[in-house]
Amino acid sequence: MTIKPRFCVTLLALALAGAPAAGAFAQSMGGSGQNPNANRTTLDPIPPEGGWEGLANVLKSVQPSVDTRLQPSASQITNYIERLLNHGDNAEALAMIEKREAQIKDQRGTDVQLMFQHARALAALDRKAEAIDIYTEMTTRFPELPEPWNNLAALYASRGELEKAQDALQQALRADPGYAAARANLGDLQLLQALRTYKQAAKEGVPGMQDKAREVETMLKDRQHK
């Protein structure tokens, strides 16, 4: 089982932070009685009628008396939520996710992609504890998926829980040894662990440790902006 489309969180984006449109649709001008909503779902907006009175009257004459847009499929809903998340419309995405979860709660099985998106939306809204709960549930129920392990590690790292982050990344790589995002995050995590060690040594007065800490900080910032 694989989550598609994959979405991996980079550990540095969260750890170094210390926390951390729908398109326009053209009105169909076909013959009288043509349904202008024939190819739209309820996820799509009903287009405006236009500014000219004559054109507005024509549009009104072919406008259906009821909303005849199609109901979106499960995959269309998932893709729409994905676009919202990728565009940073996290509150809107979360509202749609919660509505969708309420609609399918009595159905058999689990919508794994929706569950993953729920955690992503919560994390993006800085509701990290709730996101961690969902990712943790996913790692228990679907341990073969590397993405929840990876994103869980990023959230742990953002809270300074580097050992937990390391364990999660190692689990991600056990699930998929070729998962490049987790391997890259593991390298960054090792730099964060080195930074913490150097800073502690500097506090204890060990010579040269402050300079080493600055070097690692610079390296991490450079990697974050690549």
N, CA, C and O of each residue as an XYZ file, in Angstrom:
904
protein
N       0.854     -1.190      0.000
C       0.000      0.000      0.000
C       0.892      1.244      0.000
O       1.847      1.332      0.772
N       0.578      2.183     -0.856
C       1.360      3.408     -0.956
C       0.435      4.605     -0.970
O      -0.618      4.578     -1.608
N       0.823      5.653     -0.268
C       0.055      6.884     -0.292
C       0.431      7.648     -1.544
O       1.604      7.950     -1.760
N      -0.550      7.963     -2.369
C      -0.317      8.722     -3.591
C      -1.307      9.866     -3.653
O      -2.483      9.645     -3.362
N      -0.903     11.089     -4.019
C       0.489     11.433     -4.269
C       1.276     11.536     -2.987
O       0.749     11.965     -1.961
N       2.540     11.142     -3.038
C       3.362     11.191     -1.840
C       3.626     12.635     -1.434
O       3.789     13.520     -2.274
N       3.662     12.839     -0.153
C       4.003     14.159      0.360
C       4.890     13.964      1.558
O       4.452     13.438      2.582
N       6.127     14.379      1.444
C       7.058     14.221      2.554
C       7.379     15.580      3.150
O       7.516     16.573      2.435
N       7.496     15.607      4.456
C       7.868     16.833      5.149
C       9.367     16.835      5.344
O       9.938     15.839      5.789
N      10.022     17.957      5.013
C      11.440     18.060      5.284
C      11.630     18.450      6.733
O      10.973     19.355      7.248
N      12.525     17.760      7.365
C      12.730     17.931      8.789
C      13.245     19.309      9.130
O      12.847     19.878     10.147
N      14.125     19.866      8.302
C      14.716     21.162      8.606
C      13.705     22.281      8.604
O      13.805     23.212      9.403
N      12.732     22.205      7.716
C      11.744     23.280      7.621
C      11.022     23.465      8.937
O      10.662     24.587      9.294
N      10.803     22.372      9.671
C      10.141     22.467     10.958
C      11.126     22.670     12.091
O      10.903     23.510     12.963
N      12.203     21.918     12.091
C      13.123     21.951     13.219
C      13.810     23.295     13.372
O      13.936     23.794     14.490
N      14.260     23.898     12.267
C      14.959     25.172     12.354
C      14.018     26.325     12.629
O      14.445     27.388     13.080
N      12.711     26.117     12.355
C      11.744     27.175     12.637
C      11.456     27.261     14.126
O      10.918     28.262     14.601
N      11.805     26.233     14.851
C      11.550     26.222     16.264
C      10.111     25.892     16.579
O       9.705     25.992     17.737
N       9.326     25.504     15.597
C       7.925     25.141     15.720
C       7.549     24.494     14.422
O       7.667     23.401     13.868
N       7.241     25.215     14.286
C       7.323     25.479     12.888
C       7.256     26.964     12.631
O       7.311     27.394     11.479
N      -6.697     27.304     -6.107
C      -7.758     28.189     -6.605
C      -8.494     27.589     -7.773
O      -8.243     27.283     -8.939
N      -9.308     27.564     -7.111
C     -10.040     26.979     -8.242
C      -9.966     27.892     -9.440
O     -10.005     29.113     -9.283
N      -9.855     27.313    -10.688
C      -9.742     28.134    -11.884
C     -11.069     28.697    -12.323
O     -12.122     28.300    -11.824
N     -11.016     29.626    -13.260
C     -12.254     30.211    -13.798
C     -12.782     29.294    -14.887
O     -12.009     28.693    -15.633
N     -14.106     29.189    -14.976
C     -14.725     28.321    -15.964
C     -15.519     29.159    -16.942
O     -16.256     30.059    -16.538
N     -15.371     28.867    -18.243
C     -16.077     29.633    -19.274
C     -17.496     29.118    -19.403
O     -17.730     27.910    -19.379
N     -18.435     30.027    -19.538
C     -19.843     29.661    -19.709
C     -20.048     29.056    -21.094
O     -19.613     29.617    -22.100
N     -20.720     27.899    -21.133
C     -21.031     27.281    -22.417
C     -22.107     28.085    -23.134
O     -23.105     28.481    -22.532
N     -21.897     28.321    -24.420
C     -22.873     29.082    -25.207
C     -23.487     28.208    -26.287
O     -23.729     28.667    -27.403
N     -23.739     26.941    -25.952
C     -24.308     26.007    -26.911
C     -25.772     26.297    -27.148
O     -26.293     27.327    -26.721
N     -26.422     25.389    -27.826
C     -27.824     25.569    -28.197
C     -28.734     25.691    -26.993
O     -28.338     25.369    -25.873
N     -29.924     26.145    -27.214
C     -30.901     26.362    -26.152
C     -31.142     25.084    -25.371
O     -31.320     24.012    -25.949
N     -31.146     25.210    -24.051
C     -31.417     24.069    -23.204
C     -30.172     23.311    -22.801
O     -30.276     22.357    -22.031
N     -28.978     23.694    -23.290
C     -27.755     22.988    -22.924
C     -27.439     23.238    -21.460
O     -27.531     24.371    -20.987
N     -27.067     22.188    -20.741
C     -26.750     22.302    -19.317
C     -25.328     22.820    -19.148
O     -24.382     22.116    -19.499
N     -25.146     24.036    -18.617
C     -23.794     24.581    -18.486
C     -22.973     23.886    -17.421
O     -21.766     24.118    -17.338
N     -23.591     23.029    -16.590
C     -22.879     22.371    -15.511
C     -22.557     20.911    -15.818
O     -22.173     20.154    -14.927
N     -22.714     20.520    -17.086
C     -22.628     19.099    -17.423
C     -21.297     18.475    -17.054
O     -21.246     17.293    -16.711
N     -20.215     19.246    -17.115
C     -18.898     18.685    -16.851
C     -18.313     19.169    -15.534
O     -17.116     19.011    -15.295
N     -19.134     19.751    -14.685
C     -18.650     20.261    -13.406
C     -19.140     19.383    -12.264
O     -20.178     18.727    -12.360
N     -18.372     19.387    -11.188
C     -18.820     18.753     -9.954
C     -19.132     19.847     -8.953
O     -18.892     21.026     -9.212
N     -19.663     19.457     -7.820
C     -20.002     20.438     -6.797
C     -18.764     21.045     -6.143
O     -18.880     21.962     -5.331
N     -17.594     20.545     -6.488
C     -16.357     21.174     -6.025
C     -16.022     22.411     -6.841
O     -15.227     23.248     -6.412
N     -16.628     22.527     -8.018
C     -16.359     23.642     -8.914
C     -17.380     24.748     -8.700
O     -18.556     24.469     -8.465
N     -16.941     26.008     -8.780
C     -17.886     27.105     -8.609
C     -18.789     27.251     -9.835
O     -18.383     26.929    -10.951
N     -20.014     27.738     -9.622
C     -20.878     28.086    -10.741
C     -20.358     29.397    -11.308
O     -20.225     30.365    -10.560
N     -20.056     29.469    -12.614
C     -19.436     30.668    -13.179
C     -20.369     31.862    -13.148
O     -21.589     31.696    -13.168
N     -19.805     33.079    -13.100
C     -20.636     34.279    -13.107
C     -21.346     34.435    -14.439
O     -20.903     33.901    -15.455
N     -22.466     35.182    -14.429
C     -23.262     35.315    -15.643
C     -22.655     36.308    -16.628
O     -22.949     36.225    -17.821
N     -21.850     37.210    -16.194
C     -21.272     38.191    -17.110
C     -21.896     39.557    -16.911
O     -22.889     39.694    -16.196
N     -21.315     40.572    -17.543
C     -21.716     41.936    -17.275
C     -22.779     42.493    -18.207
O     -23.496     43.409    -17.804
N     -22.924     41.995    -19.428
C     -23.865     42.581    -20.374
C     -25.267     42.057    -20.116
O     -25.455     40.863    -19.883
N     -26.226     42.925    -20.156
C     -27.598     42.534    -19.852
C     -28.114     41.491    -20.832
O     -28.772     40.529    -20.437
N     -27.810     41.687    -22.118
C     -28.280     40.720    -23.107
C     -27.695     39.348    -22.879
O     -28.409     38.348    -22.944
N     -26.378     39.286    -22.608
C     -25.726     38.014    -22.354
C     -26.271     37.384    -21.080
O     -26.480     36.172    -21.014
N     -26.499     38.221    -20.064
C     -27.026     37.714    -18.803
C     -28.391     37.068    -19.015
O     -28.697     36.041    -18.410
N     -29.213     37.675    -19.878
C     -30.537     37.108    -20.142
C     -30.434     35.761    -20.836
O     -31.201     34.844    -20.540
N     -29.475     35.638    -21.770
C     -29.281     34.354    -22.452
C     -28.852     33.284    -21.458
O     -29.359     32.163    -21.472
N     -27.908     33.651    -20.597
C     -27.421     32.688    -19.615
C     -28.527     32.268    -18.668
O     -28.627     31.099    -18.295
N     -29.356     33.225    -18.280
C     -30.448     32.916    -17.374
C     -31.429     31.940    -18.016
O     -31.993     31.086    -17.332
N     -31.633     32.062    -19.325
C     -32.598     31.200    -20.007
C     -32.125     29.761    -20.079
O     -32.951     28.853    -20.168
N     -30.804     29.520    -20.043
C     -30.313     28.147    -20.123
C     -29.867     27.626    -18.762
O     -29.462     26.469    -18.646
N     -29.936     28.458    -17.745
C     -29.510     28.028    -16.409
C     -30.519     27.050    -15.837
O     -31.714     27.346    -15.833
N     -30.078     25.881    -15.347
C     -31.029     24.914    -14.788
C     -31.645     25.444    -13.501
O     -31.022     26.224    -12.780
N     -32.874     25.016    -13.216
C     -33.555     25.492    -12.023
C     -33.010     24.840    -10.763
O     -33.231     25.343     -9.661
N     -32.300     23.727    -10.911
C     -31.671     23.072     -9.771
C     -30.193     22.889    -10.088
O     -29.778     22.963    -11.244
N     -29.418     22.654     -9.058
C     -27.977     22.461     -9.239
C     -27.736     21.082     -9.829
O     -27.906     20.071     -9.148
N     -27.337     21.042    -11.107
C     -27.143     19.766    -11.799
C     -25.677     19.372    -11.910
O     -25.333     18.445    -12.643
N     -24.814     20.077    -11.181
C     -23.418     19.659    -11.189
C     -23.290     18.252    -10.607
O     -24.059     17.863     -9.727
N     -22.322     17.500    -11.101
C     -22.130     16.125    -10.678
C     -21.544     16.064     -9.272
O     -20.827     16.967     -8.842
N     -21.859     14.993     -8.573
C     -21.212     14.747     -7.290
C     -19.790     14.240     -7.558
O     -19.610     13.332     -8.369
N     -18.783     14.807     -6.895
C     -17.403     14.384     -7.166
C     -17.137     12.974     -6.658
O     -17.741     12.522     -5.685
N     -16.229     12.294     -7.330
C     -15.823     10.965     -6.884
C     -14.869     11.106     -5.700
O     -14.399     12.202     -5.395
N     -14.590      9.990     -5.042
C     -13.668     10.002     -3.901
C     -12.289     10.508     -4.325
O     -11.651     11.269     -3.598
N     -11.836     10.083     -5.501
C     -10.510     10.520     -5.956
C     -10.497     12.008     -6.299
O      -9.488     12.680     -6.085
N     -11.606     12.530     -6.830
C     -11.680     13.962     -7.117
C     -11.633     14.781     -5.832
O     -11.002     15.838     -5.794
N     -12.292     14.306     -4.784
C     -12.253     14.983     -3.492
C     -10.839     14.972     -2.939
O     -10.342     15.990     -2.455
N     -10.193     13.812     -3.014
C      -8.815     13.693     -2.529
C      -7.890     14.644     -3.269
O      -7.067     15.319     -2.651
N      -8.021     14.701     -4.579
C      -7.164     15.582     -5.371
C      -7.433     17.050     -5.068
O      -6.511     17.866     -5.043
N      -8.681     17.376     -4.841
C      -9.035     18.763     -4.521
C      -8.430     19.161     -3.175
O      -7.883     20.256     -3.039
N      -8.526     18.284     -2.191
C      -7.923     18.553     -0.875
C      -6.410     18.694     -1.012
O      -5.797     19.550     -0.373
N      -5.819     17.855     -1.843
C      -4.368     17.918     -2.060
C      -3.966     19.287     -2.600
O      -2.966     19.860     -2.167
N      -4.742     19.807     -3.541
C      -4.439     21.133     -4.085
C      -4.561     22.210     -3.017
O      -3.736     23.122     -2.948
N      -5.591     22.101     -2.184
C      -5.755     23.078     -1.102
C      -4.545     23.066     -0.169
O      -4.031     24.121      0.203
N      -4.099     21.879      0.203
C      -2.950     21.767      1.104
C      -1.686     22.307      0.454
O      -0.907     23.019      1.088
N      -1.489     21.969     -0.800
C      -0.280     22.423     -1.497
C      -0.270     23.922     -1.720
O       0.796     24.521     -1.865
N      -1.460     24.542     -1.750
C      -1.553     25.996     -1.921
C      -1.589     26.733     -0.592
O      -1.660     27.961     -0.563
N      -1.539     25.986      0.514
C      -1.536     26.626      1.828
C      -2.917     26.971      2.357
O      -3.035     27.685      3.353
N      -3.972     26.471      1.702
C      -5.339     26.726      2.176
C      -5.711     25.651      3.201
O      -6.610     24.840      2.978
N      -5.001     25.667      4.321
C      -5.064     24.556      5.264
C      -6.369     24.491      6.047
O      -6.890     23.404      6.300
N      -6.900     25.653      6.433
C      -8.165     25.653      7.175
C      -9.306     25.138      6.307
O     -10.148     24.370      6.773
N      -9.334     25.559      5.046
C     -10.360     25.078      4.124
C     -10.209     23.581      3.884
O     -11.195     22.847      3.828
N      -8.956     23.137      3.743
C      -8.701     21.707      3.549
C      -9.183     20.912      4.750
O      -9.823     19.872      4.592
N      -8.880     21.395      5.950
C      -9.281     20.676      7.158
C     -10.793     20.580      7.260
O     -11.322     19.532      7.631
N     -11.501     21.664      6.934
C     -12.959     21.636      6.979
C     -13.513     20.594      6.009
O     -14.454     19.871      6.337
N     -12.927     20.521      4.812
C     -13.393     19.552      3.827
C     -13.068     18.124      4.269
O     -13.867     17.210      4.070
N     -11.895     17.941      4.866
C     -11.496     16.612      5.353
C     -12.456     16.134      6.438
O     -12.907     14.989      6.413
N     -12.763     17.003      7.380
C     -13.651     16.614      8.473
C     -15.059     16.312      7.967
O     -15.720     15.397      8.458
N     -15.508     17.084      6.986
C     -16.820     16.826      6.390
C     -16.816     15.471      5.684
O     -17.755     14.689      5.823
N     -15.760     15.202      4.931
C     -15.657     13.938      4.209
C     -15.579     12.762      5.173
O     -16.200     11.726      4.933
N     -14.825     12.905      6.261
C     -14.711     11.827      7.245
C     -16.071     11.526      7.878
O     -16.397     10.368      8.138
N     -16.861     12.574      8.123
C     -18.196     12.365      8.680
C     -19.086     11.614      7.692
O     -19.920     10.806      8.100
N     -18.914     11.875      6.397
C     -19.730     11.225      5.369
C     -19.428      9.738      5.246
O     -20.324      8.946      4.953
N     -18.174      9.354      5.466
C     -17.769      7.965      5.217
C     -17.529      7.170      6.497
O     -17.023      6.049      6.438
N     -17.883      7.731      7.647
C     -17.546      7.081      8.917
C     -18.187      5.702      9.077
O     -17.652      4.849      9.785
N     -19.327      5.481      8.425
C     -20.006      4.189      8.552
C     -19.612      3.202      7.457
O     -20.109      2.077      7.421
N     -18.720      3.623      6.567
C     -18.287      2.738      5.497
C     -17.192      1.799      5.989
O     -16.463      2.111      6.931
N     -17.093      0.661      5.345
C     -16.027     -0.285      5.693
C     -14.688      0.225      5.204
O     -14.598      0.955      4.217
N     -13.660     -0.172      5.912
C     -12.314      0.205      5.495
C     -11.966      1.615      5.923
O     -12.764      2.309      6.554
N     -10.758      2.026      5.566
C     -10.223      3.335      5.936
C      -9.692      4.029      4.701
O      -8.996      3.418      3.891
N     -10.013      5.295      4.553
C      -9.435      6.104      3.485
C      -8.078      6.592      3.987
O      -7.984      7.605      4.681
N      -7.032      5.854      3.626
C      -5.700      6.125      4.157
C      -5.195      7.491      3.702
O      -4.580      8.222      4.479
N      -5.456      7.831      2.445
C      -5.000      9.122      1.931
C      -5.657     10.268      2.696
O      -5.002     11.256      3.028
N      -6.952     10.133      2.974
C      -7.673     11.176      3.707
C      -7.125     11.309      5.126
O      -6.989     12.416      5.647
N      -6.820     10.195      5.730
C      -6.249     10.190      7.082
C      -4.903     10.919      7.094
O      -4.609     11.702      7.997
N      -4.098     10.641      6.072
C      -2.787     11.278      5.941
C      -2.947     12.781      5.732
O      -2.220     13.578      6.323
N      -3.895     13.158      4.894
C      -4.146     14.575      4.638
C      -4.643     15.283      5.900
O      -4.328     16.451      6.127
N      -5.415     14.575      6.710
C      -5.907     15.149      7.964
C      -4.729     15.539      8.859
O      -4.702     16.636      9.417
N      -3.772     14.646      8.990
C      -2.597     14.935      9.807
C      -1.792     16.091      9.228
O      -1.300     16.946      9.964
N      -1.662     16.110      7.905
C      -0.929     17.212      7.259
C      -1.582     18.557      7.540
O      -0.899     19.533      7.849
N      -2.913     18.604      7.430
C      -3.631     19.860      7.658
C      -3.459     20.326      9.097
O      -3.229     21.509      9.347
N      -3.570     19.404     10.039
C      -3.414     19.758     11.448
C      -2.003     20.281     11.729
O      -1.830     21.272     12.438
N      -1.001     19.606     11.168
C       0.378     20.038     11.375
C       0.602     21.433     10.794
O       1.274     22.264     11.406
N       0.039     21.688      9.612
C       0.201     22.985      8.966
C      -0.471     24.098      9.765
O      -0.058     25.255      9.689
N      -1.512     23.748     10.536
C      -2.215     24.718     11.368
C      -1.634     24.782     12.780
O      -2.239     25.359     13.684
N      -0.456     24.183     12.958
C       0.275     24.183     14.225
C      -0.478     23.426     15.322
O      -0.308     23.710     16.508
N      -1.299     22.475     14.924
C      -1.963     21.591     15.889
C      -1.179     20.273     15.912
O      -1.674     19.211     15.534
N       0.071     20.399     16.374
C       1.026     19.304     16.227
C       0.659     18.067     17.030
O       0.823     16.945     16.550
N       0.169     18.259     18.242
C      -0.154     17.095     19.064
C      -1.218     16.234     18.392
O      -1.135     15.006     18.414
N      -2.218     16.880     17.797
C      -3.263     16.136     17.095
C      -2.716     15.445     15.850
O      -3.090     14.314     15.539
N      -1.827     16.139     15.144
C      -1.218     15.531     13.958
C      -0.377     14.321     14.346
O      -0.404     13.294     13.669
N       0.363     14.449     15.432
C       1.185     13.325     15.905
C       0.303     12.132     16.257
O       0.660     10.990     15.969
N      -0.845     12.390     16.878
C      -1.752     11.290     17.225
C      -2.195     10.525     15.980
O      -2.243      9.295     15.982
N      -2.519     11.264     14.917
C      -2.979     10.599     13.688
C      -1.841      9.848     13.023
O      -2.012      8.698     12.617
N      -0.670     10.487     12.903
C       0.471      9.787     12.300
C       0.836      8.536     13.106
O       1.171      7.497     12.537
N       0.768      8.649     14.428
C       1.097      7.496     15.275
C       0.104      6.360     15.036
O       0.494      5.196     14.945
N      -1.177      6.702     14.934
C      -2.180      5.677     14.628
C      -1.897      5.031     13.278
O      -2.044      3.819     13.117
N      -1.489      5.851     12.306
C      -1.179      5.310     10.983
C       0.011      4.361     11.036
O       0.005      3.320     10.380
N       1.030      4.715     11.813
C       2.208      3.836     11.892
C       1.875      2.525     12.583
O       2.533      1.512     12.345
N       0.853      2.536     13.440
C       0.419      1.304     14.102
C      -0.404      0.441     13.158
O      -0.224     -0.775     13.091
N      -1.310      1.088     12.429
C      -2.215      0.336     11.554
C      -1.603      0.008     10.198
O      -1.914     -1.020      9.598
N      -0.730      0.893      9.721
C      -0.119      0.713      8.393
C       1.402      0.909      8.481
O       1.943      1.834      7.874
N       2.087      0.049      9.230
C       3.530      0.245      9.441
C       4.353      0.139      8.164
O       5.511      0.554      8.130
N       3.752     -0.419      7.111
C       4.480     -0.580      5.851
C       4.573      0.721      5.058
O       5.297      0.777      4.064
N       3.858      1.768      5.473
C       3.900      3.052      4.769
C       5.016      3.928      5.340
O       5.012      4.201      6.541
N       5.963      4.373      4.530
C       7.064      5.188      5.059
C       6.679      6.633      5.328
O       7.276      7.278      6.190
N       5.677      7.163      4.596
C       5.368      8.593      4.702
C       4.926      9.028      6.095
O       5.413     10.047      6.586
N       4.022      8.299      6.756
C       3.646      8.717      8.110
C       4.833      8.709      9.075
O       4.948      9.594      9.922
N       5.704      7.725      8.952
C       6.896      7.691      9.799
C       7.752      8.930      9.559
O       8.238      9.549     10.506
N       7.935      9.289      8.291
C       8.765     10.445      7.939
C       8.188     11.739      8.515
O       8.908     12.533      9.121
N       6.886     11.941      8.320
C       6.263     13.171      8.795
C       6.191     13.220     10.316
O       6.289     14.289     10.918
N       6.020     12.062     10.926
C       6.056     11.981     12.387
C       7.433     12.398     12.901
O       7.537     13.110     13.899
N       8.478     11.958     12.222
C       9.842     12.336     12.615
C      10.038     13.840     12.542
O      10.663     14.430     13.424
N       9.505     14.469     11.491
C       9.652     15.919     11.345
C       8.979     16.660     12.494
O       9.506     17.656     12.989
N       7.816     16.174     12.914
C       7.120     16.822     14.027
C       7.860     16.616     15.343
O       7.943     17.529     16.164
N       8.394     15.419     15.540
C       9.201     15.186     16.743
C      10.410     16.125     16.764
O      10.731     16.711     17.798
N      11.069     16.260     15.623
C      12.256     17.116     15.560
C      11.906     18.563     15.855
O      12.682     19.277     16.489
N      10.721     19.004     15.390
C      10.313     20.386     15.626
C      10.093     20.658     17.104
O      10.127     21.810     17.539
N       9.865     19.590     17.888
C       9.678     19.737     19.327
C      10.950     19.427     20.103
O      10.949     19.383     21.333
N      12.044     19.210     19.359
C      13.317     18.925     20.007
C      13.467     17.498     20.476
O      14.416     17.183     21.194
N      12.545     16.617     20.083
C      12.599     15.211     20.493
C      13.373     14.431     19.430
O      12.793     13.669     18.657
N      14.685     14.632     19.406
C      15.509     14.120     18.313
C      15.635     12.597     18.333
O      15.726     11.974     17.275
N      15.642     11.998     19.511
C      15.755     10.541     19.573
C      14.502      9.883     18.994
O      14.588      8.902     18.256
N      13.339     10.437     19.340
C      12.098      9.905     18.769
C      12.083     10.110     17.249
O      11.620      9.246     16.504
N      12.590     11.254     16.802
C      12.646     11.522     15.370
C      13.539     10.501     14.663
O      13.209     10.018     13.580
N      14.660     10.184     15.283
C      15.577      9.206     14.682
C      14.919      7.834     14.588
O      15.032      7.159     13.564
N      14.239      7.423     15.639
C      13.562      6.122     15.616
C      12.515      6.078     14.500
O      12.388      5.074     13.798
N      11.771      7.171     14.344
C      10.731      7.202     13.312
C      11.337      7.129     11.916
O      10.811      6.434     11.046
N      12.438      7.840     11.697
C      13.077      7.803     10.377
C      13.650      6.421     10.077
O      13.601      5.960      8.937
N      14.186      5.772     11.087
C      14.698      4.415     10.872
C      13.560      3.462     10.519
O      13.736      2.549      9.713
N      12.397      3.678     11.125
C      11.239      2.857     10.779
C      10.790      3.125      9.347
O      10.394      2.207      8.629
N      10.856      4.394      8.937
C      10.495      4.730      7.555
C      11.398      4.000      6.572
O      10.936      3.504      5.544
N      12.676      3.935      6.890
C      13.633      3.270      5.993
C      13.508      1.755      6.055
O      13.831      1.071      5.084
N      13.046      1.223      7.175
C      12.750     -0.212      7.218
C      11.561     -0.516      6.311
O      11.536     -1.532      5.616
N      10.582      0.378      6.331
C       9.401      0.183      5.484
C       9.761      0.292      4.012
O       9.237     -0.447      3.179
N      10.665      1.223      3.696
C      11.082      1.434      2.308
C      12.531      1.901      2.300
O      12.796      3.098      2.420
N      13.476      0.966      2.158
C      14.897      1.333      2.186
C      15.286      2.342      1.109
O      16.311      3.011      1.234
N      14.498      2.456      0.075
C      14.804      3.393     -0.994
C      14.118      4.736     -0.849
O      14.160      5.547     -1.773
N      13.493      4.990      0.276
C      12.740      6.226      0.473
C      13.716      7.387      0.703
O      14.226      7.582      1.806
N      13.957      8.143     -0.360
C      15.003      9.168     -0.339
C      14.721     10.285      0.658
O      15.646     10.807      1.279
N      13.449     10.656      0.815
C      13.113     11.751      1.725
C      13.517     11.423      3.155
O      14.074     12.269      3.853
N      13.240     10.202      3.593
C      13.604      9.797      4.949
C      15.117      9.729      5.106
O      15.649     10.087      6.157
N      15.809      9.275      4.072
C      17.273      9.198      4.166
C      17.877     10.601      4.259
O      18.809     10.825      5.032
N      17.352     11.536      3.481
C      17.842     12.917      3.556
C      17.543     13.524      4.923
O      18.380     14.219      5.499
N      16.349     13.257      5.434
C      15.992     13.782      6.747
C      16.855     13.184      7.850
O      17.174     13.858      8.829
N      17.231     11.921      7.693
C      18.093     11.291      8.689
C      19.457     11.978      8.725
O      20.030     12.169      9.797
N      19.973     12.345      7.559
C      21.237     13.082      7.521
C      21.120     14.430      8.206
O      22.011     14.831      8.955
N      20.016     15.138      7.948
C      19.800     16.430      8.595
C      19.638     16.266     10.107
O      20.112     17.092     10.887
N      18.969     15.200     10.501
C      18.788     14.947     11.924
C      20.130     14.734     12.621
O      20.336     15.203     13.740
N      21.027     14.035     11.962
C      22.345     13.817     12.553
C      23.094     15.133     12.739
O      23.845     15.301     13.700
N      22.884     16.063     11.809
C      23.487     17.388     11.977
C      22.856     18.126     13.165
O      23.554     18.797     13.924
N      21.536     17.998     13.322
C      20.880     18.621     14.467
C      21.370     18.028     15.784
O      21.541     18.742     16.772
N      21.592     16.725     15.786
C      22.112     16.090     16.994
C      23.530     16.574     17.291
O      23.889     16.800     18.447
N      24.335     16.732     16.232
C      25.692     17.254     16.427
C      25.643     18.681     16.948
O      26.425     19.054     17.823
N      24.732     19.476     16.416
C      24.599     20.863     16.872
C      24.253     20.911     18.351
O      24.821     21.710     19.096
N      23.344     20.082     18.773
C      22.962     20.054     20.188
C      24.152     19.650     21.063
O      24.361     20.208     22.140
N      24.930     18.670     20.584
C      26.098     18.222     21.344
C      27.145     19.324     21.450
O      27.699     19.557     22.524
N      27.417     20.006     20.330
C      28.403     21.088     20.341
C      27.971     22.238     21.250
O      28.793     22.813     21.964
N      26.689     22.569     21.222
C      26.210     23.666     22.064
C      26.324     23.319     23.538
O      26.675     24.164     24.361
N      26.025     22.064     23.865
C      26.155     21.639     25.253
C      27.618     21.678     25.690
O      27.933     22.116     26.796
N      28.502     21.219     24.814
C      29.930     21.239     25.140
C      30.428     22.669     25.294
O      31.266     22.945     26.153
N      29.919     23.586     24.464
C      30.309     24.991     24.568
C      29.878     25.574     25.909
O      30.615     26.347     26.520
N      28.683     25.202     26.366
C      28.215     25.678     27.674
C      29.109     25.183     28.804
O      29.272     25.845     29.829
N      29.681     24.005     28.591
C      30.554     23.417     29.615
C      31.992     23.913     29.495
O      32.875     23.478     30.234
N      32.214     24.827     28.556
C      33.520     25.458     28.445
C      34.548     24.720     27.617
O      35.739     25.018     27.709
N      34.121     23.768     26.812
C      35.067     23.031     25.975
C      35.541     23.956     24.852
O      34.709     24.491     24.118
N      36.846     24.157     24.698
C      37.366     25.077     23.674
C      36.978     24.641     22.254
O      36.983     23.453     21.934
N      36.646     25.621     21.417
C      36.371     25.365     20.002
C      34.969     24.900     19.684
O      34.589     24.832     18.515
N      34.186     24.574     20.716
C      32.851     24.025     20.454
C      31.874     25.074     19.922
O      30.981     24.753     19.138
N      32.044     26.321     20.345
C      31.155     27.366     19.847
C      31.336     27.559     18.351
O      30.368     27.752     17.616
N      32.599     27.504     17.903
C      32.870     27.638     16.468
C      32.267     26.469     15.685
O      31.704     26.660     14.607
N      32.390     25.263     16.235
C      31.817     24.093     15.563
C      30.296     24.202     15.478
O      29.689     23.834     14.472
N      29.694     24.715     16.551
C      28.245     24.882     16.548
C      27.820     25.858     15.457
O      26.828     25.633     14.764
N      28.583     26.952     15.308
C      28.257     27.931     14.257
C      28.398     27.310     12.870
O      27.579     27.570     11.988
N      29.418     26.502     12.677
C      29.625     25.853     11.380
C      28.441     24.944     11.023
O      27.966     24.944      9.888
N      27.975     24.169     12.013
C      26.851     23.269     11.757
C      25.578     24.067     11.503
O      24.791     23.709     10.626
N      25.366     25.141     12.258
C      24.189     25.982     12.037
C      24.185     26.551     10.623
O      23.147     26.571      9.960
N      25.334     27.009     10.167
C      25.443     27.550      8.809
C      25.148     26.473      7.779
O      24.459     26.720      6.789
N      25.672     25.280      8.018
C      25.444     24.164      7.097
C      23.958     23.814      7.020
O      23.423     23.572      5.937
N      23.302     23.791      8.172
C      21.876     23.466      8.198
C      21.046     24.525      7.467
O      20.125     24.192      6.721
N      21.373     25.787      7.681
C      20.636     26.853      7.011
C      20.841     26.805      5.495
O      19.912     27.047      4.724
N      22.073     26.488      5.079
C      22.346     26.365      3.645
C      21.535     25.218      3.033
O      20.992     25.345      1.936
N      21.462     24.115      3.746
C      20.716     22.946      3.245
C      19.226     23.248      3.188
O      18.528     22.778      2.289
N      18.738     24.029      4.143
C      17.330     24.356      4.164
C      16.909     25.176      2.949
O      15.788     25.031      2.461
N      17.788     26.023      2.466
C      17.448     26.929      1.361
C      17.775     26.361     -0.007
O      17.572     27.028     -1.022
N      18.283     25.126     -0.044
C      18.599     24.521     -1.355
C      17.336     23.951     -1.962
O      17.375     23.397     -3.061
